Amino acid sequence: MPIAERRHWIGAAEPLAITQQCALAGTNRSTVYAVHSLVKIDEQELVLLAAIDVEYTKHPFLVAAK
């Protein structure tokens, strides 16, 4: 059974603790607490990420000193 379906079995209003509910459902607690939403990256951010990638590929030794 998919995790998304098993996640609906778990609720804070139930008498069992979330930890126990997750164990019975066979899921991790992080699947209950984490918000799973797709993040849409805009075009400007993609351009900036590509520029950073090109610069780092040219000069990988120019990183910030620790």
N, C-alpha and C positions, 0 to 999 in steps of 0.2 A: 504494500500500500504506500502511495507517495507521502512524503513528509508533509506537504502542504495540507493534505487531508487529515493526517494525524495531529497536526498543530491545532486543528479546530476542536479536538477532544479536550485540550488543556485550557483551564480557566481559573482565574484567581478566586472566583466565588465558590469553587469546589471545596469540600472538606479536607481533601488531601493537599499536602504542600506541593508547590510547583515542581520541586525536585523529584518527588515521588511520582507525580503524574507523568513527568518526562520519562522517567525510568520505565514505567508501565507502558507508555506509548512507544518506547524505543527511539526517542529523539534526544537531542542535546538541549540544554536550557537556552543556549544561545539562539536556537531557532525560534524560541518563544519570545525572547526579549528583543532581538534584533529587528529593526524595521527594514524590510526588504522592498526597496523601491529602486527603479531604474533611474539613473541620473543621466539626463540628456546634456551632452556637451555641445556648447554652441560653436559656431564656425571660428570665431575670433580666438577662442581657447585652443582649438586644434591648430591654428596657424602659429600661435605662440609656442605650443608644445613641440611642433615640428622645428621651429627655429632654435629652440633650446637643444633639441636632439642633434641637429646639424652641428651646432657649435661645440657641444660636448664630444661628438664623434671626431671632429677635427682636432680638438685639444683636450683629451681626457685627463691630462696631467694638471690642468688648471682648476682644480677643485679647491673649495675653501679649506684652509688649514684647521686642524683640530686643536 
